[in-house]
Amino acid sequence: MPERVLRVGLVGSGPWARLAVVPALAAAPEVRLTHGWSRNDADLADLARRYDFEPAGTYVDLLDRVDVVAFCVPPDVQAGLTPAALDEGKALLLEKPVARRVEQAERLHGHPEPVLVHYSRLLDSTVAPWLDAAAERTWSSARAVLTNTATVGDDPFGRSAWRRETDGALWDLGPHVLAALQVALGDVTTISARHTDEGIVLETTHARGASARSLVSVSASTKQDVLELVGADGCVHRLPPDTREGGVQTYRALVSGLVSPSGPSRGPCAAAVMDPAFSTSVVATLVAASADLRAGPTA
């Protein structure tokens, strides 16, 4: 990328844009948020006034005026819009999952400009070093729990139609869990998925020989965020609780990867954030899990 302040165009104006993406972009010295486009004109106009950027009349207009496109829209919408940005040679800041079909994710491969994905745990200044260190060891098994109350109350994220689908928790929270497990344990080699009273349970095996059991839910009574790795000696290593950074901080780390030759940090987590093939493997695992959910009985 050229050594200059990069012009960023925002796509989307929902809760995540307001709470994390726009504040992070506005505070990042590496970039300047210059334009935005959204299907919600009122929300976009409000953000534009508050953060001093220009609304674009169309998505094509936005692409003509920026160097980087920061997407903040549902997965299907993001996957539908990225090809035009790729054709125009733009750098991309994407949300997870990058798509809901493998062939859509594969379009990102080989792009000459940076394609970075906001896996918040892989960008967290506490979690990423823990995962990087875990990647250097051999584990026999793992357990992950990631639940929230998004669709239970009046959470703005819970209003999203895609999160309220029967496999909404899989596509929303599954990428967080799978990305962390894939860094620590290696690529997923097999997966099964089933509905339970607690949420969606995923059983995975991984390239370095470990197995993992994960639970995800967007309709739980309480929030949980647990990751445990078990060594061959039976010793359990737990990710320290209550250490997660907020979205502004992790998105800020993502933006730094646009101009830093080594990415937002060094190590497997940074490599994963910047590698479209990593994101495609996550999408492929989600697709297989979703198919298993549709085929199997509900417990």
C-alpha positions as CSV (number, residue, x, y, z in Angstrom):
1,M,0.0,0.0,0.0
2,P,1.3,3.6,-0.7
3,E,2.8,5.5,2.3
4,R,-0.1,7.9,2.8
5,V,-3.2,8.3,4.9
6,L,-5.7,5.8,3.3
7,R,-9.2,6.9,2.5
8,V,-11.8,4.6,4.0
9,G,-15.3,4.1,2.9
10,L,-17.9,2.7,5.4
11,V,-20.5,0.3,4.2
12,G,-23.4,-0.1,6.7
13,S,-24.7,2.1,9.5
14,G,-26.1,-0.4,12.1
15,P,-25.3,-0.9,15.8
16,W,-21.8,-2.4,15.2
17,A,-20.9,0.6,12.9
18,R,-22.0,3.0,15.6
19,L,-20.5,1.2,18.6
20,A,-17.2,0.0,17.2
21,V,-16.3,0.4,13.6
22,V,-16.8,4.1,13.1
23,P,-15.2,5.2,16.4
24,A,-12.2,3.0,15.6
25,L,-11.8,4.3,12.1
26,A,-12.2,7.9,13.3
27,A,-9.4,7.4,15.9
28,A,-6.9,5.6,13.6
29,P,-4.1,7.8,12.4
30,E,-3.3,5.4,9.5
31,V,-6.6,6.1,7.8
32,R,-9.2,8.8,7.2
33,L,-12.9,7.9,7.1
34,T,-14.0,10.0,4.1
35,H,-17.2,8.4,2.8
36,G,-20.0,6.1,3.8
37,W,-22.9,4.3,2.1
38,S,-25.9,2.5,3.6
39,R,-29.4,1.5,2.8
40,N,-30.5,3.4,5.9
41,D,-30.1,7.0,4.9
42,A,-31.1,8.5,8.2
43,D,-28.7,6.4,10.3
44,L,-25.9,7.1,7.8
45,A,-26.6,10.8,7.8
46,D,-26.4,10.9,11.6
47,L,-23.0,9.1,11.6
48,A,-21.7,11.4,8.9
49,R,-22.6,14.5,10.9
50,R,-21.0,13.1,14.1
51,Y,-17.8,11.9,12.5
52,D,-17.4,14.3,9.6
53,F,-17.5,12.1,6.5
54,E,-19.5,12.4,3.3
55,P,-22.5,10.1,2.5
56,A,-22.1,8.5,-1.0
57,G,-25.2,8.4,-3.2
58,T,-24.5,4.8,-4.3
59,Y,-22.1,2.0,-3.5
60,V,-20.4,2.5,-6.9
61,D,-19.9,6.2,-5.9
62,L,-18.3,5.1,-2.7
63,L,-15.8,2.8,-4.5
64,D,-14.7,5.6,-6.8
65,R,-13.7,7.8,-3.8
66,V,-11.8,5.5,-1.4
67,D,-8.8,3.2,-1.1
68,V,-10.2,0.9,1.6
69,V,-13.8,-0.5,2.1
70,A,-14.9,-1.3,5.7
71,F,-17.9,-3.5,5.6
72,C,-20.4,-3.5,8.5
73,V,-23.4,-5.4,7.1
74,P,-24.9,-8.9,7.4
75,P,-22.8,-11.8,5.9
76,D,-25.0,-12.3,2.8
77,V,-24.9,-8.6,2.0
78,Q,-21.2,-8.4,2.6
79,A,-20.6,-11.4,0.3
80,G,-22.7,-9.8,-2.4
81,L,-20.9,-6.5,-2.3
82,T,-17.3,-7.6,-2.1
83,P,-16.8,-8.6,-5.7
84,A,-17.2,-5.1,-7.0
85,A,-14.7,-3.8,-4.4
86,L,-12.3,-6.6,-5.5
87,D,-12.7,-5.6,-9.1
88,E,-11.9,-2.0,-8.3
89,G,-8.7,-3.1,-6.4
90,K,-9.7,-1.9,-3.0
91,A,-8.3,-3.1,0.3
92,L,-11.0,-4.7,2.4
93,L,-11.9,-4.7,6.1
94,L,-14.4,-7.5,6.5
95,E,-16.6,-8.8,9.3
96,K,-16.8,-12.5,10.2
97,P,-18.0,-14.7,8.6
98,V,-16.8,-13.4,5.3
99,A,-19.6,-15.2,3.4
100,R,-22.1,-18.0,3.8
101,R,-20.9,-20.0,0.8
102,V,-17.5,-21.3,0.2
103,E,-17.3,-20.1,-3.4
104,Q,-18.1,-16.6,-2.2
105,A,-15.2,-16.7,0.3
106,E,-12.8,-18.1,-2.3
107,R,-13.3,-14.9,-4.4
108,L,-11.1,-13.2,-1.8
109,H,-8.0,-15.4,-2.5
110,G,-5.1,-13.8,-4.4
111,H,-6.3,-10.2,-4.1
112,P,-3.3,-8.0,-4.4
113,E,-4.4,-5.6,-1.7
114,P,-4.9,-6.4,2.0
115,V,-8.0,-8.4,2.9
116,L,-8.4,-8.3,6.7
117,V,-11.1,-9.9,8.8
118,H,-12.3,-8.8,12.2
119,Y,-11.9,-11.9,14.4
120,S,-12.0,-10.0,17.6
121,R,-10.3,-12.7,19.7
122,L,-7.4,-13.0,17.3
123,L,-6.9,-9.2,17.5
124,D,-7.3,-8.9,21.3
125,S,-4.0,-7.9,23.0
126,T,-4.5,-10.4,25.8
127,V,-6.2,-13.3,23.9
128,A,-4.0,-13.3,20.8
129,P,-0.7,-13.9,22.7
130,W,-2.4,-16.7,24.7
131,L,-3.6,-18.4,21.5
132,D,-0.2,-17.8,19.7
133,A,1.5,-19.6,22.6
134,A,-1.1,-22.4,22.6
135,A,-0.4,-23.0,18.9
136,E,3.2,-24.0,19.8
137,R,2.0,-26.9,22.0
138,T,0.2,-30.2,21.5
139,W,-3.3,-30.6,23.0
140,S,-5.5,-33.6,23.4
141,S,-8.9,-31.8,23.7
142,A,-10.6,-28.5,24.2
143,R,-13.9,-27.0,25.4
144,A,-15.4,-23.7,24.4
145,V,-18.6,-22.0,25.5
146,L,-19.8,-18.7,23.9
147,T,-23.3,-17.6,24.8
148,N,-25.2,-14.3,25.0
149,T,-28.7,-13.0,25.4
150,A,-28.9,-11.1,22.1
151,T,-32.3,-12.5,20.9
152,V,-33.9,-12.6,24.4
153,G,-34.3,-8.9,25.2
154,D,-34.2,-5.7,23.3
155,D,-30.5,-6.0,22.3
156,P,-30.0,-4.1,19.0
157,F,-27.9,-7.0,17.6
158,G,-30.6,-9.5,18.4
159,R,-33.0,-7.7,16.0
160,S,-31.0,-8.9,13.0
161,A,-33.1,-11.4,11.1
162,W,-30.1,-13.6,10.3
163,R,-29.2,-14.0,14.0
164,R,-32.8,-15.1,14.7
165,E,-32.6,-18.0,12.2
166,T,-32.4,-21.5,13.7
167,D,-28.6,-21.6,13.0
168,G,-28.1,-17.9,13.8
169,A,-25.8,-18.6,16.7
170,L,-23.7,-20.8,14.5
171,W,-23.0,-18.0,12.0
172,D,-22.7,-15.3,14.6
173,L,-20.7,-16.9,17.4
174,G,-19.4,-19.9,15.6
175,P,-16.6,-18.0,13.7
176,H,-15.3,-16.6,17.0
177,V,-15.0,-20.2,18.5
178,L,-13.8,-21.9,15.3
179,A,-11.1,-19.2,14.6
180,A,-9.7,-19.6,18.1
181,L,-9.7,-23.4,18.0
182,Q,-8.2,-23.4,14.5
183,V,-5.3,-21.3,15.6
184,A,-4.7,-23.4,18.8
185,L,-5.4,-26.9,17.4
186,G,-5.0,-26.7,13.6
187,D,-7.6,-26.9,10.8
188,V,-10.9,-28.6,11.4
189,T,-10.9,-32.1,9.9
190,T,-14.4,-33.2,10.9
191,I,-17.4,-31.5,12.4
192,S,-20.8,-32.5,13.7
193,A,-23.5,-30.2,15.0
194,R,-26.7,-30.5,16.8
195,H,-29.4,-28.4,18.5
196,T,-29.8,-28.9,22.3
197,D,-31.7,-27.1,25.0
198,E,-28.6,-25.1,25.8
199,G,-27.9,-24.0,22.2
200,I,-25.9,-25.4,19.3
201,V,-23.2,-28.0,20.1
202,L,-20.3,-28.5,17.8
203,E,-18.0,-31.5,17.9
204,T,-14.8,-31.0,16.0
205,T,-11.5,-32.8,15.3
206,H,-8.4,-30.9,14.3
207,A,-5.3,-31.4,12.2
208,R,-2.9,-31.7,15.1
209,G,-4.9,-34.5,16.6
210,A,-7.1,-32.8,19.2
211,S,-10.9,-32.9,19.6
212,A,-13.1,-30.1,20.8
213,R,-16.7,-29.6,22.0
214,S,-18.2,-26.1,21.7
215,L,-21.5,-24.6,22.7
216,V,-22.8,-21.4,21.1
217,S,-26.1,-19.6,21.8
218,V,-27.6,-16.2,21.2
219,S,-30.7,-16.9,23.3
220,A,-29.1,-18.0,26.6
221,S,-30.1,-16.8,30.0
222,T,-26.5,-15.6,30.8
223,K,-23.4,-14.6,28.9
224,Q,-20.5,-17.1,29.0
225,D,-17.1,-16.9,27.3
226,V,-14.9,-20.0,28.1
227,L,-12.0,-21.6,26.3
228,E,-10.1,-24.5,27.9
229,L,-7.3,-26.6,26.3
230,V,-6.3,-29.9,27.8
231,G,-2.8,-31.3,27.4
232,A,-1.8,-34.9,27.1
233,D,-0.9,-34.9,30.8
234,G,-4.5,-33.8,31.7
235,C,-3.5,-30.3,32.7
236,V,-6.2,-27.8,31.8
237,H,-5.2,-24.4,30.5
238,R,-8.0,-21.8,30.6
239,L,-8.1,-18.5,28.8
240,P,-8.3,-15.9,31.7
241,P,-11.8,-14.7,32.2
242,D,-13.0,-11.0,31.9
243,T,-9.9,-10.0,29.9
244,R,-11.6,-9.2,26.6
245,E,-11.1,-5.9,24.9
246,G,-14.0,-4.0,23.4
247,G,-14.8,-3.7,19.7
248,V,-13.2,-0.3,19.3
249,Q,-9.8,-1.6,20.5
250,T,-9.8,-4.8,18.4
251,Y,-11.0,-3.0,15.3
252,R,-8.3,-0.5,15.8
253,A,-5.8,-3.4,15.8
254,L,-7.4,-4.6,12.6
255,V,-6.8,-1.2,10.9
256,S,-3.2,-1.2,11.9
257,G,-2.7,-4.3,9.7
258,L,-3.4,-2.2,6.6
259,V,0.0,-0.4,6.9
260,S,2.1,-2.7,9.1
261,P,4.2,-5.2,7.1
262,S,3.8,-7.7,9.9
263,G,0.1,-7.2,10.4
264,P,-1.7,-6.1,13.5
265,S,0.8,-8.3,15.6
266,R,3.2,-11.1,15.0
267,G,2.2,-14.8,15.2
268,P,-0.5,-17.2,14.1
269,C,-3.4,-15.0,15.1
270,A,-2.1,-12.1,13.0
271,A,-1.5,-14.4,10.0
272,A,-5.0,-15.8,10.3
273,V,-6.6,-12.3,10.3
274,M,-4.7,-11.5,7.1
275,D,-5.2,-14.8,5.2
276,P,-8.3,-15.2,3.1
277,A,-7.7,-19.0,3.0
278,F,-8.1,-19.1,6.8
279,S,-11.5,-17.4,6.5
280,T,-12.6,-19.7,3.7
281,S,-11.8,-22.7,5.9
282,V,-13.9,-21.2,8.7
283,V,-16.8,-20.7,6.2
284,A,-16.4,-24.3,4.9
285,T,-16.7,-25.6,8.5
286,L,-19.8,-23.4,9.2
287,V,-21.4,-24.6,6.0
288,A,-20.9,-28.3,7.0
289,A,-22.2,-27.6,10.5
290,S,-25.3,-25.9,9.1
291,A,-26.0,-28.8,6.8
292,D,-25.7,-31.2,9.8
293,L,-28.1,-29.1,11.8
294,R,-30.7,-29.2,9.0
295,A,-30.3,-33.0,8.6
296,G,-30.3,-33.9,12.3
297,P,-33.0,-34.1,15.0
298,T,-33.5,-31.4,17.6
299,A,-32.6,-32.7,21.1
